[in-house]
Amino acid sequence: MKKLLKHRELLLVGIIAIMVAGFATRAPGFATPGNLANIFNDTSILIILALGQMTVILTKSIDLSVAANLAFTGMAVAMMDAAFPGLPLALLVILAVGIGAALGAINGVLVWWLRIPPIVVTLGTLTIYRGMAFVLSGGAWVNSHQMTPGFLNFPRLPVLGMPLLSWMAIAIVLMMWVVLTRTQFGRATYASGGNPTAAVYAGIDIGRTRFFAFTLSGALAGLAGYLWVSRYAVAYVDVAAGFELDTVAACVIGGISIAGGIGSVAGAVLGALFLGVIKNALPVIGISPFAQMAISGIVIVAAVVFNARAERKAGRIILRDRGAKEVSA
């Protein structure tokens, strides 16, 4: 059991499997492959955002502006598609990623150059980006009849039995795994949050690493902005309101430490899927929206407590082993 608790991902897989089996007893058909594929598709955007949030959290920071970034970027590309129907879809997607990366880079610059705490910076840009979306649109909505069919249908295209949105999420997961485990930036990300002092002595520029982490998070939020407005066929100022908290919750549930330096791509994905299963299942079995919020909050608090205890025990083990070596010497 202790070995299982050390592997957070295996524990989460088991919990999700038990949840699916339990909900299936109350809602026949919940555990069918088709429904599980739909749950994954519904959770795809959260997975993409959670991976960006994870990268920032690993550097001992946080990005509360991801949902506002998504809203502004989604509004911008939806308005461009409505105003210029002849624009290639590839160009619109590139613009979405570029706009999102630029907004993320603004957060990174403020944190890196001005040394403002990340939570203060992103809390401010959260409001600014929402305001920018309102100014850009004048408070108006962009509805499905104003967007081109290609713009709307791309994430829905079936490929090997799943919508393209699901495959895009899988591709992003693989990309982030490579970036965080096989590149110098990934190693710098873990070092910046895990042991900043040692990272500085190793020649790692923590400020620059955080800047690139915010930029990457913004780029993924920009991509999610296009995917959101195309999937739900509407763009408005309050799109994804409060979704930034879901991204943080997915990371915490997945074992990513808020203190930085600890976490895995698999953990972030499983944390997002955990929330996805809950949000899809609770309405089906007749749980009220207020009870859903309470249950989600309890799960998040429990995950934070679990993480804190695990990290504290790890710290004690390190100190104990180090003390034993000194005594034996």
Secondary structure, 3 states (H helix, E strand, C coil): CHHHHHCHHHHHHHHHHHHHHHHHHHCCCCCCHHHHHHHHHHHHHHHHHHHHHHHHHHCCCCCCCHHHHHHHHHHHHHHHHHHCCCCCHHHHHHHHHHHHHHHHHHHHHHHHCCCCCHHHHHHHHHHHHHHHHHHHHCCCCEEHHHCCHHHHHHHHCEECCEEHHHHHHHHHHHHHHHHHHHCHHHHHHHHHHHCHHHHHHCCCCHHHHHHHHHHHHHHHHHHHHHHHHHHHCEECCCCCCCHHHHHHHHHHHCCCCCCCCCCCHHHHHHHHHHHHHHHHHHHHCCCCHHHHHHHHHHHHHHHHHHHHHHHHHHHHHHHHHHHHHHHHC
